[in-house]
């Protein structure tokens, strides 16, 4: 039985919903060698069903979706599964219901189903029990052990508890110095500092040490962590949870403050994570909380026109004693005036790595194996960058980038996509063990490149902002563990992503933003001493490398001059 036969029976309306004209326009020219190439792709049910399955695998953990799929099975297929799984009933509807009720997880019965429908094994990690994005609190290990000893749990419970314990990574010497400098600057009320460290060198980890020290010294105060994306606040919640387990002195609630979630308990010490969007819509709710510190992730956005007044009026000045910590790899704005505002906002206190002495910071980090050595490779896009005058004008704003309309046009160009797919094939045939992080031109292009990779026998998956958080988490874990050769994405892995053994980054997304560019490149630059690779190949479209590539190594000299040398 060919699994593609089952997926080819999906009704036309479902196919059109998942595979719109934009998607077909991207992938059809790339499949010109298919057996039924004489047919337009929209009429090739077998190939469409195959592509549909690659796009929709992520829904298999939902009972409703599995029920819909089983309804397309022929009777002989259902009875074959019934036999394999030793289901007693011979009634079609009862067989389907029994299949739906099989727990979707890494158990033998679910594995039989996944193999039968051609789904990759790691999809089983999307089981129904894996639905909590972040923990509700962090309990220090010494308190957990105290409870275990007092309650006299049996050996099995104790071993299970110990199995949950992750190894704790102490700060590296350069991180310790940034931490010590920050604690010194933050010793006075209303102080502010900007932690400026290259992507991959542990900004978040260093800051969590600062947050933990502050909460220990201020048991009645809370910390608010602000970021512009839900992915970043989820990452912050998990990072704080793991750090506080080792450094904490009491149980601390972790509040994920998004949309309509409650703000928390007045007068109780908490770690609160919120998006800038929540700050805009519900920021006044923070006034009832005794906030002692505010951390602003991607802090170059702190003075963005959209929310700088809300930042100042609602959060920063609600308590005269509130400390503010900014985190960014790129502490600048689009023009001198806005950059000066950013410097002023953080009281000109920029803290960065100092161990390198007179050496270039990036050279020092590479020589000491904290960053991997970047091997830049430019690929000619084979297309002209056609921009309107309006688009060119808009690009002058640091918070702007190429318009979606421009990216959609680029993503539909056959020559451009051919260059990308040829390079991906070359990389994977050269070394099948490569772990490639792919930044697509658009959501549709990233998804269709993933489908092209799957059709050609490579393991790949796509995620974007609309991907279920649990699917995203499982896909990233599959990539980390080597079950996926390529993780394709658009707009979600520039920040808040950690896969240290990434050894190739392929960027098919043109960007005018130095911030976005360095975030994408930085995803692959974690060095051996931080659990990463010795080298990382950065494959980029030529217009990105010509605009940003040569500047990357010398940015920290520019930042030092911008923030004034006296703070270094």
Secondary structure, 3 states (H helix, E strand, C coil): CCHHHHHCCCCHHHHHHHCCHHHHHHHHHHHCCCCCCCCCHHHCHHHHHHHHHHHHHHHCCCHHHHHHHHCCCCHHHHHHHHHHHCCCCCCHHHHHHHHHHCCCCCCHHHHHHHHHCCCCHHHHHCCCCCCCCCCCEECCHHHHHHHHHHHCCCHHHHHHHHHCCCCCCCCCHHHHHHHHHHHHHCCCCCCEEEEECCCCCCHHHHHHHHHHHHHHHCCCCEEEEEECCHHHHHHHHHHHHHHHHHHCCCCEEEEEECCCCCCCCCCCCEEEEEEHHHHHHHHHHHHHCCEEEEEEECHHHCCCCCCHHHHHHHHHCCCCCCEEEEEECCCCCCCHHHHHHHHHHCCCCEECCCCCCCCCHHHHHHHCCCECEEEEEEECCCCCCCCCHHHHHHCCCCCCCCCHHHHHHHHCCHHHHHHHHHHHHHHHHHCCCCCEEEECCCHHHHHHHHHHHHHCCCCEEEEECCCCHHHHHHHHHHHHCCCCCEEEEECCCCCCCCCCCCCEEEECCCCCCHHHHHHHHHCCCECHHHCCCCEEEEEEEHHHHHHCHHHHHHHHHHHHHHHCHHHC
